[in-house]
């Protein structure tokens, strides 16, 4: 996964329910 993809995932977390995206969603 290139760094660009990582940034996209951080900005718009997928509906995967992954640990990282979930944490970012909770903070928001």
GUZATI-117515 format. One record per residue (C-alpha): x, y, z; chain; residue number from 1; residue in three letters. Coordinates in nm, 4 decimals, padded with zeros to 6 digits. Layout:
! GUZATI-117515
+----------+----------+----------+---+-----+-----+
|       c1 |       c2 |       c3 | c |   k |   r |
+----------+----------+----------+---+-----+-----+
|        X |        Y |        Z | A | NUM | ALA |
...
+----------+----------+----------+---+-----+-----+
This chain:
! GUZATI-117515
+----------+----------+----------+---+-----+-----+
|       c1 |       c2 |       c3 | c |   k |   r |
+----------+----------+----------+---+-----+-----+
|  00.0000 |  00.0000 |  00.0000 | A |   1 | UNK |
|  00.1605 |  00.3282 | -00.1112 | A |   2 | UNK |
|  00.1649 |  00.6262 |  00.1287 | A |   3 | UNK |
| -00.0961 |  00.8020 | -00.0849 | A |   4 | UNK |
| -00.3450 |  00.5190 | -00.0239 | A |   5 | UNK |
| -00.2739 |  00.5377 |  00.3493 | A |   6 | UNK |
| -00.3561 |  00.9084 |  00.3530 | A |   7 | UNK |
| -00.6791 |  00.8437 |  00.1634 | A |   8 | UNK |
| -00.7768 |  00.5732 |  00.4128 | A |   9 | UNK |
| -00.7019 |  00.8094 |  00.7010 | A |  10 | UNK |
| -00.9068 |  01.0905 |  00.5480 | A |  11 | UNK |
| -01.1964 |  00.8693 |  00.4377 | A |  12 | UNK |
| -01.2061 |  00.5464 |  00.6392 | A |  13 | UNK |
| -01.3803 |  00.2611 |  00.4522 | A |  14 | UNK |
| -01.6885 |  00.0842 |  00.5919 | A |  15 | UNK |
| -01.4608 | -00.2100 |  00.6649 | A |  16 | UNK |
| -01.4798 | -00.1615 |  01.0410 | A |  17 | UNK |
| -01.1006 | -00.1875 |  01.0670 | A |  18 | UNK |
| -00.9312 | -00.0919 |  01.3959 | A |  19 | UNK |
| -00.7627 |  00.2226 |  01.2588 | A |  20 | UNK |
| -01.0656 |  00.3592 |  01.0693 | A |  21 | UNK |
| -01.2882 |  00.2864 |  01.3699 | A |  22 | UNK |
| -01.0609 |  00.4831 |  01.6031 | A |  23 | UNK |
| -01.0495 |  00.7780 |  01.3629 | A |  24 | UNK |
| -01.4301 |  00.7691 |  01.3359 | A |  25 | UNK |
| -01.4671 |  00.7734 |  01.7155 | A |  26 | UNK |
| -01.2330 |  01.0720 |  01.7462 | A |  27 | UNK |
| -01.4408 |  01.2542 |  01.4850 | A |  28 | UNK |
+----------+----------+----------+---+-----+-----+
